[in-house]
Amino acid sequence: MGSTEGITGPLADYECTAIAKAPAVTQLNPPHRLLCGPGPGNAHPRVHAAMSLPEIGHLDPAFISMMEDIKSLLRYAWQTNNEFTIPVSGTGSAAMEACMANLVEAGDKVLIFSNGYFGPRLADMASRYGGEVIEEKAPWGTVFSFDAIKASVEKHKPVLACLVHAETSTGAAQPLEGVGKLCHDNGALLVADTVTSIFGVPCHLDKWGSGRRVRWYPK
Ligand SMILES: Cc1ncc(COP(=O)(O)O)c(C=O)c1O
């Protein structure tokens, strides 16, 4: 039952006219759980501590310097020197959507390699932005060989080629060595979903392809 006891001033008036009454809730006190699924996972105590620090505005000079630190740390995690390495403040799906919204224009050929749950999601998103989606399918639990990827990229000459680095639905790790360069040589951008691979297995963005042409997103 809601309680308005102790509420004074303008809020008390608000309470009198409110259709939805303020519910009585207790102090937030989540239980400790050991999270063993593919996500979410338990955060390091340093992360918890950082999350209780004071907020600052996004135009604060201190924010800009923190952002630069985060960008350098991300460049280290992905092993790239690309200046345009940025975090998206949202879920993995928000980053997927950001890639598709910014990279797909109506009529663009988008080649999606699907071997699990997340490839078809990319295909869905690309088609909603008007992309002409071509889906290469492999059985769940398997990965695409470099030769199969090469044959398809050379055949279709897409604007965008999309692969899931670690298919969470099966645990299959898709080798990406050389795929960035292959796409670059065929005029395509490569989007690689590294949501569950990053920090779990090595990602060598610059070594595996041209950093200018690859968009990878993490959880
Ligand atoms: C490979 C992969 N891509 C994308 C996503 C979507 O991320 P989110 O659940 O944070 O939206 C997930 C989520 O588990 C994922 O495993």
The ligand as an ORCA input file, in Angstrom:
! r2SCAN-3c Opt
* xyz 0 1
  C      26.293    -12.546    -29.825
  C      25.311    -11.570    -29.244
  N      24.957    -10.488    -29.973
  C      24.077     -9.584    -29.501
  C      23.489     -9.727    -28.254
  C      22.514     -8.711    -27.772
  O      22.994     -8.101    -26.597
  P      21.965     -7.515    -25.513
  O      21.267     -8.673    -24.872
  O      22.872     -6.771    -24.556
  O      21.026     -6.613    -26.235
  C      23.825    -10.830    -27.473
  C      23.206    -11.045    -26.157
  O      23.425    -12.009    -25.454
  C      24.759    -11.763    -27.966
  O      25.100    -12.833    -27.239
*
